[in-house]
Amino acid sequence: MMALLKELREKTQTAHEKLHYHPLLAPLLTSDLILFDYHYALLAFDAFYRQSEKNIAVSIHPEIPNAPVIQWLESDLKKQNLLSRSQSIKPKCILINTPSKLMGYLYVKQGSTLGGQVISKNLYKHLQLRPLLDQRFFAAYGVDNGIRWQKFISQLRNIEHKFVPSELVETAIQTFENVTHTCNILMEFKNAQSASRAN
């Protein structure tokens, strides 16, 4: 299993890091963060996950952590008085129809709860958005993020015999790339609104 995790980390590194530096998401980690930046990041993840969750065509084992991202995003959109734009956006999403594809997708989804902790702290520091109260998606499980991730890794190890490693890894890479594609779309919306506000 350690070999599979090592392969996952190494082969997804480029796509993962590219997402970290995406111009839609990078402002979430800066000191000049504003609500406008936060709103468009929420809309991007909302569009991506609404479609991705619909594309899951294989059952998820109840013991495997599966973050309720749609519920979290709906809460955040409501608190910010935002309407979902998911119906007008066509993100690239994988048909998740095998156990290997499912775990590749969940590897990215569950792993993002760890990175979200840093963003959550910055949202509180600069926008006074309290984790788990004013913002849920990036706060995720709160203090249990690490525990949930370790449980996911443990379950991945327990049922590794069910997976086709190449399919799992490729799905994880594609998932990172598809999040980036969705962020590209929302960046266009954001730039257009910025130009409109400046006029």
Secondary structure, DSSP 8 states (H G I E B T S, - for coil): -HHHHHHHHHHHHHHHHHHHT-TTTGGGGSTT--HHHHHHHHHHHHHHHHHHHHTB-S---TTS----HHHHHHHHHHHTT----GGG-------B-SHHHHHHHHHHHHHHHHHHHHHHHHHHHHH---BTTTB-TTTTTGGGHHHHHHHHHHHHHHTGGG--HHHHHHHHHHHHHHHHHHHHHHHHHHHHHHHHHH-
